[in-house]
Amino acid sequence: MSSLPVAPETAVPPALSASRDLPAPAAPWGPTLRAVARREWLAAVQRPADLLWHAGFFVMVAALFPLSLRPDPATLLQLGPGVLWVAALLAVLLATGRLFHEDLKSGWLDQCVLASAAVGLPLALIVAARMAIQWLLAAGPVLLVAPLVALQFGLNAAALGALLAGLALGTAVLVALASVAAALAAGLRGAALLTMLMVLPMAAPVMVFGAMAVHAAQAGRPAMAELSLLGAMLAAAALVCPLLGALALRSATEA
């Protein structure tokens, strides 16, 4: 009695068998970061009054301060750089004090943590993207109106250039510090006040070097030393603050 023929086993190609052992390719990071940037930009476009309020607050603080002084050009020139930096600091804190508060309440931060784990994207990169966009939204209006406000203090062209360069670097440092403080205070009552209390001591060196750069340029001296120190602060903040912010947000979502 003849036995039935048995079909030979189908040989698996070596390339296919090897590909089964490889891990699945990670999802690209670009779409996630673009989605974060698009969300923040659309939220800012839907509330244009907030952008105007940041610039208006800066103008109001810097313009009302000279009213309490003697109308002496020398006094205004001496105090002008410090007044402008104080106004810029308050405008940045006003815009960034509750940066993550509503995101935590709405559950958006939890989605960010899950999305970062799903695509293999470090949460620190998402925090860094939020900081960069927040700098554009908070410091951008301030930089636009700063030359007009600086005219009332009698700054010359060199001092005005040093002021704008210092504000561009210094406000980025302030936004990074305020973002970390806002991440630590997220979900707490009085988050904006807590953010201000945490940032003010750390913001003093930024304001001192920024004002010194303007004074040096006004006196005809080079201001590159002070601006270089602000650039070094920005480099350190860009490396450290996203990591600290990510740790604070992860702890806030797990609480």
Backbone as JSON, one array per atom type, in Angstrom:
{
  "sequence": "MSSLPVAPETAVPPALSASRDLPAPAAPWGPTLRAVARREWLAAVQRPADLLWHAGFFVMVAALFPLSLRPDPATLLQLGPGVLWVAALLAVLLATGRLFHEDLKSGWLDQCVLASAAVGLPLALIVAARMAIQWLLAAGPVLLVAPLVALQFGLNAAALGALLAGLALGTAVLVALASVAAALAAGLRGAALLTMLMVLPMAAPVMVFGAMAVHAAQAGRPAMAELSLLGAMLAAAALVCPLLGALALRSATEA",
  "N": [[0.87, -1.19, 0.0], [0.74, 2.03, -1.02], [2.05, 4.95, 0.37], [0.73, 8.3, 1.01], [1.97, 11.13, -0.74], [3.97, 13.47, 0.89], [3.93, 16.94, 1.26], [6.7, 18.97, 0.76], [8.3, 21.02, 3.27], [7.87, 24.53, 3.21], [10.48, 26.53, 2.4], [11.88, 29.16, 4.29], [12.93, 32.28, 3.27], [16.22, 33.46, 3.91], [16.53, 36.25, 4.3], [13.97, 37.1, 5.04], [13.54, 35.67, 7.4], [15.54, 36.74, 8.98], [14.69, 39.37, 9.14], [12.52, 39.2, 10.78], [13.52, 39.14, 13.32], [14.43, 41.66, 13.76], [13.97, 44.8, 15.43], [10.96, 46.79, 15.35], [10.81, 49.63, 13.22], [11.38, 52.83, 14.61], [8.97, 55.4, 15.16], [8.97, 58.48, 13.34], [10.36, 61.53, 14.68], [9.78, 64.06, 13.82], [6.98, 64.64, 12.97], [5.68, 64.65, 15.48], [6.91, 66.76, 16.9], [6.28, 68.85, 15.17], [3.53, 68.83, 15.44], [3.24, 69.68, 18.08], [4.34, 72.28, 17.89], [2.54, 73.38, 16.04], [0.15, 73.3, 17.46], [0.64, 75.13, 19.57], [1.08, 77.46, 18.11], [-1.39, 77.84, 16.76], [-3.03, 78.19, 18.98], [-2.04, 80.62, 19.9], [-2.64, 82.29, 17.75], [-5.4, 82.27, 17.82], [-5.81, 83.77, 20.05], [-5.07, 86.66, 19.81], [-5.02, 88.94, 21.38], [-3.54, 88.36, 23.63], [-0.87, 88.45, 22.8], [-0.66, 91.16, 22.15], [-1.08, 92.17, 24.68], [1.22, 91.4, 26.07], [3.21, 92.98, 24.83], [2.06, 95.49, 25.35], [2.11, 95.56, 28.15], [4.87, 95.65, 28.63], [5.47, 98.13, 27.46], [3.92, 99.8, 29.08], [5.04, 99.52, 31.68], [7.7, 100.38, 31.22], [7.24, 102.95, 30.28], [5.82, 104.34, 32.25], [7.51, 104.43, 34.41], [9.52, 106.55, 34.22], [7.96, 108.75, 34.97], [8.01, 108.99, 37.68], [10.4, 110.13, 38.24], [12.83, 112.84, 38.15], [12.71, 114.99, 35.33], [15.29, 114.63, 34.01], [17.74, 114.31, 31.59], [20.22, 112.96, 31.98], [19.72, 111.38, 34.24], [17.65, 109.73, 33.3], [19.04, 108.41, 31.27], [20.87, 106.99, 32.74], [19.33, 105.26, 34.3], [17.71, 104.03, 32.45], [18.44, 101.53, 30.94], [18.27, 99.55, 33.0], [15.56, 99.82, 33.74], [14.26, 99.05, 31.39], [15.04, 96.35, 31.24], [13.88, 95.32, 33.56], [11.19, 95.66, 32.91], [11.05, 93.94, 30.7], [11.57, 91.48, 31.96], [9.31, 91.24, 33.66], [7.29, 91.13, 31.72], [7.9, 88.71, 30.43], [7.59, 86.88, 32.55], [4.88, 87.26, 33.04], [3.81, 86.12, 30.74], [4.67, 83.48, 30.85], [4.22, 82.32, 33.28], [2.07, 80.56, 33.86], [2.45, 78.4, 32.14], [2.29, 75.55, 31.84], [0.13, 74.95, 33.35], [-2.67, 74.87, 32.61], [-2.44, 72.9, 30.68], [-1.85, 70.63, 32.15], [-4.2, 70.32, 33.64], [-6.08, 69.85, 31.62], [-5.28, 67.43, 30.62], [-3.49, 67.28, 28.55], [-0.75, 67.13, 28.95], [-0.42, 64.54, 29.91], [-1.0, 63.13, 27.59], [1.17, 63.95, 26.07], [3.3, 62.73, 27.43], [2.66, 60.03, 27.01], [2.73, 59.96, 24.2], [5.4, 60.61, 23.69], [6.67, 58.36, 24.75], [5.63, 56.43, 23.04], [6.62, 56.96, 20.46], [9.28, 57.03, 20.91], [10.43, 59.45, 21.5], [12.31, 61.75, 23.3], [11.01, 63.32, 26.19], [12.14, 65.7, 26.93], [12.79, 67.0, 24.54], [10.3, 67.76, 23.58], [9.62, 69.57, 25.58], [11.65, 71.43, 25.12], [10.88, 72.34, 22.6], [8.47, 73.59, 23.27], [9.51, 75.65, 24.87], [10.99, 77.13, 22.99], [8.98, 78.04, 21.25], [7.45, 79.48, 23.05], [9.25, 81.5, 23.65], [9.29, 82.89, 21.22], [6.65, 83.83, 21.2], [6.38, 85.27, 23.58], [8.66, 86.96, 23.89], [8.96, 88.02, 21.36], [6.99, 90.16, 20.71], [7.95, 92.01, 22.61], [10.56, 92.58, 21.73], [9.93, 93.86, 19.38], [8.73, 96.29, 20.09], [10.6, 97.42, 21.74], [12.69, 99.16, 20.64], [11.24, 101.56, 20.19], [10.36, 102.26, 22.75], [12.8, 102.62, 23.99], [13.71, 105.02, 23.02], [12.81, 107.13, 24.58], [14.56, 107.23, 26.65], [16.89, 108.21, 25.69], [18.87, 106.63, 24.37], [21.67, 105.87, 22.32], [22.52, 104.78, 18.92], [24.34, 102.61, 19.05], [23.97, 101.71, 21.7], [21.31, 100.99, 21.52], [21.46, 98.85, 19.71], [22.96, 97.05, 21.29], [21.12, 96.7, 23.33], [18.97, 95.37, 22.02], [20.26, 93.03, 21.14], [21.06, 91.97, 23.61], [18.53, 91.63, 24.82], [17.41, 89.71, 23.11], [19.01, 87.46, 23.67], [18.91, 87.34, 26.49], [16.14, 87.24, 27.17], [15.53, 84.74, 26.16], [16.91, 83.1, 27.94], [15.51, 83.77, 30.26], [12.93, 82.84, 29.62], [13.45, 80.09, 29.48], [14.19, 79.53, 32.15], [11.83, 80.34, 33.46], [10.05, 78.53, 32.35], [10.86, 76.07, 33.43], [10.33, 76.62, 36.12], [7.55, 77.01, 35.9], [6.82, 74.43, 35.19], [7.46, 73.06, 37.53], [5.61, 74.23, 39.25], [3.21, 73.5, 38.18], [-0.2, 72.71, 38.3], [-0.51, 73.54, 40.91], [-1.97, 75.75, 43.33], [-1.95, 79.22, 42.75], [0.08, 79.28, 40.77], [1.36, 81.08, 39.03], [2.41, 83.06, 40.75], [4.17, 81.52, 42.3], [5.94, 80.74, 40.3], [7.1, 83.23, 39.66], [8.39, 83.85, 42.07], [10.33, 81.86, 42.16], [11.87, 82.39, 39.9], [12.87, 84.99, 40.01], [15.28, 85.3, 41.75], [17.17, 83.87, 40.18], [17.14, 85.29, 37.85], [18.54, 87.6, 38.2], [21.42, 87.75, 37.48], [21.21, 87.74, 34.66], [19.82, 90.11, 34.06], [21.63, 91.98, 35.11], [23.98, 91.7, 33.53], [22.85, 92.25, 31.05], [22.01, 94.95, 31.31], [24.52, 96.1, 31.82], [25.78, 95.71, 29.35], [24.38, 97.5, 27.72], [25.03, 99.96, 28.94], [27.79, 99.96, 28.51], [27.94, 100.09, 25.7], [26.68, 102.55, 25.3], [28.57, 104.25, 26.39], [30.56, 104.05, 24.54], [32.24, 101.86, 24.67], [33.26, 98.45, 23.95], [30.74, 95.93, 23.95], [30.84, 93.22, 23.87], [31.8, 91.41, 25.76], [29.89, 91.27, 27.85], [27.65, 90.46, 26.33], [28.61, 88.01, 25.41], [28.68, 86.56, 27.79], [25.94, 86.42, 28.31], [25.25, 84.84, 26.11], [26.6, 82.47, 26.82], [25.15, 81.79, 29.12], [22.7, 81.27, 27.91], [23.36, 79.02, 26.34], [23.94, 77.15, 28.36], [21.44, 77.07, 29.65], [19.85, 76.09, 27.57], [20.71, 73.48, 27.43], [20.28, 72.39, 29.98], [17.77, 73.19, 31.07], [15.53, 72.06, 29.51], [15.76, 69.32, 30.25], [15.38, 69.42, 33.05], [12.8, 70.51, 33.09], [11.37, 68.44, 31.83], [11.65, 66.36, 33.7], [10.24, 67.53, 35.85], [7.66, 67.76, 34.75], [7.04, 65.08, 34.23], [6.94, 64.1, 36.83], [4.76, 65.59, 37.72], [2.64, 64.58, 36.2], [2.54, 61.98, 37.1], [1.73, 62.23, 39.68]],
  "CA": [[0.0, 0.0, 0.0], [1.6, 3.2, -1.15], [1.73, 6.08, 1.27], [0.46, 9.56, 0.35], [3.15, 12.0, -0.75], [3.96, 14.59, 1.85], [4.46, 18.16, 0.66], [7.9, 19.46, 1.49], [8.13, 22.29, 3.99], [8.26, 25.72, 2.45], [11.69, 27.14, 2.95], [11.77, 30.58, 4.58], [14.13, 32.98, 2.81], [17.03, 33.96, 5.04], [16.3, 37.67, 4.53], [12.72, 37.28, 5.79], [13.71, 35.17, 8.77], [16.36, 37.68, 9.74], [13.96, 40.6, 9.38], [11.58, 39.02, 11.87], [14.2, 39.38, 14.58], [14.78, 43.06, 13.91], [12.91, 45.61, 16.07], [10.18, 47.64, 14.46], [11.41, 50.97, 13.12], [10.76, 53.84, 15.47], [8.24, 56.45, 14.46], [9.78, 59.69, 13.23], [10.11, 62.55, 15.69], [9.36, 65.31, 13.2], [5.54, 64.93, 13.07], [5.28, 64.96, 16.86], [7.37, 68.11, 17.23], [5.5, 69.79, 14.37], [2.19, 68.91, 16.03], [3.35, 70.53, 19.27], [4.51, 73.66, 17.45], [1.31, 73.85, 15.4], [-0.85, 73.53, 18.51], [0.94, 76.38, 20.27], [0.91, 78.58, 17.2], [-2.82, 78.05, 16.55], [-3.59, 78.76, 20.21], [-1.65, 82.03, 19.96], [-3.38, 83.01, 16.71], [-6.78, 82.41, 18.27], [-5.85, 84.77, 21.13], [-4.08, 87.72, 19.5], [-4.97, 89.95, 22.44], [-2.47, 88.02, 24.58], [0.39, 88.97, 22.26], [-0.69, 92.61, 22.33], [-0.99, 92.47, 26.1], [2.63, 91.28, 26.47], [3.89, 94.2, 24.39], [1.49, 96.62, 26.06], [2.6, 95.57, 29.53], [6.25, 96.12, 28.57], [5.44, 99.57, 27.19], [3.34, 100.49, 30.22], [6.0, 99.56, 32.78], [8.85, 101.21, 30.86], [6.85, 104.34, 30.02], [5.35, 104.99, 33.46], [8.58, 104.58, 35.41], [10.15, 107.9, 34.25], [7.1, 109.76, 35.56], [8.33, 109.14, 39.1], [11.74, 110.71, 38.36], [13.02, 114.17, 37.61], [12.92, 114.94, 33.87], [16.7, 114.91, 33.76], [18.23, 113.34, 30.61], [21.29, 112.13, 32.53], [19.12, 110.37, 35.12], [16.95, 108.75, 32.46], [20.02, 107.61, 30.56], [21.52, 106.1, 33.7], [18.39, 104.25, 34.79], [16.94, 103.46, 31.36], [18.66, 100.11, 30.67], [17.69, 98.72, 34.06], [14.1, 99.86, 33.66], [13.84, 98.23, 30.24], [15.22, 94.95, 31.55], [12.85, 94.94, 34.53], [9.94, 95.55, 32.17], [11.12, 92.71, 29.91], [11.42, 90.34, 32.88], [7.91, 91.13, 34.08], [6.49, 90.7, 30.58], [8.15, 87.28, 30.21], [6.94, 86.13, 33.63], [3.44, 87.33, 32.83], [3.42, 85.22, 29.66], [5.13, 82.1, 31.04], [3.98, 81.86, 34.64], [1.11, 79.45, 33.89], [2.65, 77.76, 30.85], [1.86, 74.16, 31.84], [-0.95, 74.75, 34.33], [-3.88, 74.42, 31.94], [-2.15, 71.64, 29.98], [-1.96, 69.53, 33.12], [-5.61, 70.14, 33.99], [-6.83, 69.31, 30.48], [-4.8, 66.1, 30.25], [-2.6, 67.31, 27.39], [0.58, 66.68, 29.36], [-0.44, 63.07, 29.95], [-0.9, 62.68, 26.21], [2.55, 64.19, 25.64], [4.15, 61.69, 28.01], [2.37, 58.78, 26.3], [3.2, 60.06, 22.82], [6.87, 60.54, 23.68], [7.05, 56.97, 24.96], [5.21, 55.62, 21.9], [7.48, 57.2, 19.3], [10.68, 57.07, 21.32], [10.89, 60.84, 21.52], [12.52, 62.23, 24.68], [10.11, 64.38, 26.62], [12.9, 66.96, 27.0], [12.71, 67.68, 23.25], [8.99, 68.42, 23.53], [9.72, 70.73, 26.45], [12.49, 72.41, 24.42], [10.06, 72.96, 21.55], [7.55, 74.53, 23.94], [10.28, 76.82, 25.3], [11.33, 77.94, 21.82], [7.78, 78.71, 20.77], [7.08, 80.46, 24.05], [10.13, 82.65, 23.49], [8.81, 83.67, 20.08], [5.38, 84.47, 21.51], [6.5, 86.19, 24.72], [9.71, 87.95, 23.68], [8.84, 88.65, 20.05], [6.39, 91.5, 20.8], [8.81, 92.9, 23.39], [11.66, 93.01, 20.86], [9.41, 94.75, 18.34], [8.43, 97.63, 20.62], [11.7, 97.92, 22.56], [13.36, 100.36, 20.11], [10.42, 102.76, 20.37], [10.36, 102.63, 24.17], [14.15, 103.04, 24.38], [13.99, 106.38, 22.57], [12.54, 108.12, 25.63], [15.68, 107.26, 27.59], [18.02, 108.84, 25.03], [19.92, 105.7, 23.98], [22.16, 106.05, 20.97], [22.35, 103.62, 18.04], [25.12, 101.48, 19.57], [23.3, 101.19, 22.89], [20.08, 100.33, 21.08], [21.84, 97.54, 19.19], [23.32, 96.19, 22.42], [19.88, 96.37, 24.04], [18.22, 94.36, 21.27], [21.01, 91.77, 21.18], [20.95, 91.44, 24.96], [17.17, 91.16, 25.06], [17.2, 88.47, 22.38], [19.67, 86.37, 24.4], [18.48, 87.28, 27.87], [14.76, 86.77, 27.3], [15.52, 83.29, 25.94], [17.3, 82.49, 29.22], [14.41, 83.96, 31.21], [11.85, 81.93, 29.25], [13.84, 78.74, 29.87], [14.07, 79.44, 33.62], [10.41, 80.43, 33.83], [9.38, 77.3, 31.94], [11.15, 75.07, 34.45], [9.56, 76.98, 37.31], [6.14, 76.74, 35.63], [6.63, 72.97, 35.25], [7.46, 72.67, 38.95], [4.41, 74.76, 39.91], [2.01, 73.1, 37.44], [-1.23, 72.07, 39.11], [-0.58, 74.12, 42.25], [-2.69, 77.02, 43.43], [-1.03, 80.34, 42.68], [1.25, 78.84, 40.01], [2.07, 82.23, 38.47], [3.18, 83.69, 41.83], [5.28, 80.63, 42.63], [6.92, 80.84, 39.22], [7.81, 84.49, 39.81], [9.28, 83.78, 43.23], [11.46, 80.98, 41.85], [12.68, 82.89, 38.79], [13.49, 86.28, 40.31], [16.7, 85.24, 42.16], [18.02, 83.37, 39.09], [17.14, 86.24, 36.74], [19.37, 88.77, 38.5], [22.63, 87.88, 36.63], [20.83, 88.06, 33.27], [19.49, 91.53, 34.0], [22.82, 92.78, 35.39], [24.85, 91.71, 32.36], [22.15, 92.94, 29.97], [22.11, 96.39, 31.53], [25.92, 96.49, 31.66], [26.08, 95.77, 27.91], [23.83, 98.76, 27.2], [25.84, 101.05, 29.46], [29.09, 99.95, 27.83], [27.76, 100.59, 24.33], [26.36, 103.97, 25.38], [29.81, 104.95, 26.69], [31.52, 103.86, 23.47], [33.09, 100.7, 24.91], [32.68, 97.22, 23.38], [29.83, 95.21, 24.84], [30.87, 91.8, 23.53], [32.03, 90.58, 26.95], [28.6, 91.03, 28.51], [26.81, 89.67, 25.44], [29.13, 86.65, 25.4], [28.21, 85.91, 29.02], [24.53, 86.08, 28.1], [25.22, 83.69, 25.22], [26.99, 81.29, 27.58], [24.0, 81.43, 29.95], [21.68, 80.67, 27.04], [23.8, 77.68, 25.98], [23.75, 76.28, 29.52], [20.01, 76.9, 29.87], [19.3, 75.24, 26.51], [21.07, 72.09, 27.71], [19.83, 71.89, 31.29], [16.36, 73.48, 31.4], [14.58, 71.05, 29.0], [15.83, 68.1, 31.05], [14.72, 69.68, 34.33], [11.37, 70.66, 32.83], [10.79, 67.12, 31.55], [11.54, 65.65, 34.99], [9.16, 68.11, 36.64], [6.36, 67.42, 34.14], [6.78, 63.65, 34.45], [6.5, 63.94, 38.23], [3.42, 66.17, 37.86], [1.65, 63.67, 35.6], [2.45, 60.76, 37.88], [1.19, 62.53, 41.01]],
  "C": [[0.9, 1.23, 0.0], [1.13, 4.31, -0.23], [1.54, 7.34, 0.46], [1.71, 10.43, 0.36], [2.96, 13.18, 0.2], [4.62, 15.79, 1.21], [5.67, 18.64, 1.45], [7.62, 20.79, 2.16], [8.63, 23.45, 3.14], [9.44, 26.37, 3.13], [11.49, 28.64, 3.14], [13.04, 31.26, 4.11], [14.91, 33.53, 3.98], [16.79, 35.42, 5.34], [15.05, 37.91, 5.35], [12.87, 36.8, 7.22], [14.55, 36.1, 9.61], [15.61, 38.95, 10.07], [12.95, 40.47, 10.5], [12.21, 39.31, 13.23], [14.56, 40.83, 14.82], [13.66, 43.81, 14.61], [12.21, 46.47, 15.04], [10.8, 49.03, 14.41], [10.64, 51.97, 13.96], [10.05, 54.89, 14.63], [9.08, 57.71, 14.41], [9.38, 60.71, 14.28], [9.52, 63.82, 15.1], [7.88, 65.6, 13.31], [5.08, 65.29, 14.47], [5.68, 66.38, 17.24], [6.6, 69.16, 16.43], [4.08, 69.93, 14.92], [2.19, 69.79, 17.27], [3.47, 72.0, 18.87], [3.24, 74.21, 16.83], [0.23, 74.13, 16.44], [-0.62, 74.86, 19.21], [0.71, 77.59, 19.38], [-0.57, 78.88, 16.96], [-3.47, 78.64, 17.8], [-3.24, 80.23, 20.34], [-2.42, 82.85, 18.94], [-4.83, 83.23, 17.12], [-6.93, 83.42, 19.39], [-4.83, 85.87, 20.85], [-3.98, 88.79, 20.57], [-3.87, 89.65, 23.45], [-1.13, 88.56, 24.1], [0.46, 90.49, 22.41], [-0.54, 92.99, 23.8], [0.46, 92.37, 26.58], [3.4, 92.54, 26.08], [3.37, 95.43, 25.13], [1.96, 96.71, 27.5], [4.03, 96.07, 29.59], [6.28, 97.63, 28.37], [4.94, 100.33, 28.41], [4.34, 100.61, 31.36], [7.16, 100.5, 32.45], [8.48, 102.67, 30.68], [6.41, 105.06, 31.29], [6.46, 105.22, 34.48], [9.21, 105.96, 35.39], [9.27, 108.97, 34.87], [7.39, 109.98, 37.04], [9.7, 109.76, 39.33], [11.74, 112.15, 37.87], [13.25, 114.08, 36.1], [14.34, 115.36, 33.5], [17.22, 113.89, 32.76], [19.33, 112.43, 31.14], [20.74, 111.03, 33.44], [18.41, 109.3, 34.32], [17.93, 107.85, 31.73], [20.7, 106.61, 31.49], [20.61, 104.96, 34.12], [17.65, 103.52, 33.67], [17.19, 101.98, 31.08], [18.09, 99.19, 31.73], [16.19, 98.67, 34.03], [13.6, 98.98, 32.52], [13.99, 96.74, 30.54], [14.21, 94.47, 32.6], [11.51, 94.76, 33.84], [9.92, 94.28, 31.32], [10.95, 91.48, 30.78], [9.97, 90.16, 33.29], [7.02, 90.67, 32.94], [6.66, 89.21, 30.32], [7.48, 86.44, 31.29], [5.43, 86.14, 33.49], [2.98, 86.32, 31.77], [3.7, 83.76, 29.97], [4.77, 81.53, 32.39], [3.06, 80.66, 34.74], [1.21, 78.63, 32.6], [2.07, 76.35, 30.8], [0.66, 73.91, 32.74], [-2.21, 74.21, 33.66], [-3.66, 73.11, 31.19], [-2.25, 70.45, 30.91], [-3.42, 69.27, 33.48], [-6.4, 69.51, 32.86], [-6.38, 67.92, 30.07], [-3.84, 66.09, 29.08], [-1.2, 66.85, 27.75], [0.65, 65.17, 29.45], [-0.32, 62.5, 28.54], [0.52, 62.88, 25.67], [3.48, 63.11, 26.17], [3.92, 60.36, 27.29], [2.89, 58.82, 24.87], [4.72, 59.98, 22.74], [7.36, 59.12, 23.9], [6.72, 56.11, 23.74], [6.15, 55.77, 20.71], [8.95, 57.25, 19.66], [11.27, 58.45, 21.34], [11.12, 61.28, 22.95], [11.58, 63.39, 25.01], [10.83, 65.72, 26.7], [12.87, 67.71, 25.67], [11.37, 68.38, 23.08], [9.01, 69.67, 24.4], [10.57, 71.82, 25.79], [11.72, 73.1, 23.3], [9.07, 73.95, 22.14], [8.28, 75.79, 24.38], [10.6, 77.73, 24.12], [10.12, 78.71, 21.31], [7.32, 79.78, 21.76], [7.96, 81.69, 23.99], [9.68, 83.52, 22.32], [7.55, 84.46, 20.43], [5.51, 85.52, 22.61], [7.5, 87.3, 24.46], [9.61, 88.64, 22.33], [8.18, 90.02, 20.09], [7.24, 92.49, 21.59], [9.95, 93.44, 22.52], [11.18, 93.98, 19.79], [9.2, 96.18, 18.86], [9.57, 98.21, 21.43], [12.41, 99.12, 21.96], [12.56, 101.64, 20.31], [10.43, 103.22, 21.82], [11.73, 103.17, 24.59], [14.46, 104.47, 23.98], [13.76, 107.41, 23.67], [13.65, 108.2, 26.66], [16.94, 107.83, 26.95], [19.15, 107.91, 24.65], [20.37, 105.97, 22.55], [22.04, 104.75, 20.17], [23.12, 102.4, 18.56], [24.46, 100.86, 20.8], [22.01, 100.48, 22.53], [20.37, 98.95, 20.5], [22.22, 96.57, 20.29], [22.09, 95.78, 23.21], [19.12, 95.27, 23.34], [18.93, 93.01, 21.3], [20.92, 91.14, 22.58], [19.56, 90.92, 25.28], [16.9, 89.85, 24.33], [17.81, 87.28, 23.11], [19.08, 86.22, 25.81], [17.05, 86.8, 28.04], [14.65, 85.28, 27.02], [15.92, 82.55, 27.22], [16.15, 82.61, 30.22], [13.24, 83.03, 30.9], [12.19, 80.5, 29.66], [13.72, 78.55, 31.38], [12.62, 79.46, 34.05], [9.66, 79.18, 33.43], [9.63, 76.18, 32.94], [10.36, 75.36, 35.72], [8.07, 76.72, 37.11], [5.86, 75.24, 35.64], [6.62, 72.47, 36.69], [6.18, 73.1, 39.65], [3.12, 74.32, 39.22], [1.05, 72.34, 38.35], [-1.37, 72.62, 40.5], [-1.36, 75.42, 42.22], [-1.68, 78.17, 43.5], [0.23, 80.0, 41.9], [2.04, 80.02, 39.47], [2.93, 82.92, 39.53], [4.36, 82.84, 42.23], [6.37, 80.68, 41.56], [7.74, 82.11, 39.34], [8.8, 84.43, 40.96], [10.5, 82.9, 42.96], [12.39, 81.59, 40.82], [13.45, 84.14, 39.18], [14.94, 86.18, 40.8], [17.62, 84.79, 41.03], [18.1, 84.35, 37.94], [18.06, 87.42, 36.98], [20.64, 88.84, 37.65], [22.31, 88.25, 35.18], [20.57, 89.55, 33.14], [20.72, 92.4, 34.22], [23.71, 92.85, 34.15], [24.17, 92.39, 31.17], [22.22, 94.44, 30.11], [23.54, 96.88, 31.39], [26.32, 96.59, 30.2], [25.57, 97.08, 27.31], [24.65, 99.95, 27.67], [27.21, 101.12, 28.76], [28.97, 100.5, 26.41], [27.45, 102.08, 24.33], [27.62, 104.8, 25.64], [30.88, 104.78, 25.61], [32.47, 102.7, 23.67], [32.47, 99.46, 24.26], [31.84, 96.48, 24.41], [29.84, 93.71, 24.59], [31.09, 90.91, 24.74], [30.71, 90.25, 27.65], [27.67, 90.19, 27.63], [27.29, 88.22, 25.34], [28.71, 85.89, 26.65], [26.75, 85.55, 28.91], [24.4, 84.89, 27.15], [25.61, 82.4, 25.92], [25.85, 80.83, 28.5], [22.92, 80.75, 29.12], [22.08, 79.25, 26.65], [23.6, 76.71, 27.15], [22.26, 76.03, 29.78], [19.39, 75.99, 28.83], [19.61, 73.77, 26.75], [20.38, 71.55, 28.96], [18.32, 72.05, 31.48], [15.37, 72.5, 30.77], [14.59, 69.76, 29.8], [15.13, 68.28, 32.39], [13.21, 69.83, 34.15], [10.7, 69.33, 32.57], [10.65, 66.31, 32.83], [10.39, 66.18, 35.83], [7.8, 67.74, 36.07], [6.04, 65.94, 34.32], [6.33, 63.39, 35.87], [5.09, 64.48, 38.43], [2.35, 65.25, 37.29], [1.5, 62.38, 36.38], [1.85, 60.97, 39.25], [-0.3, 62.24, 41.07]]
}
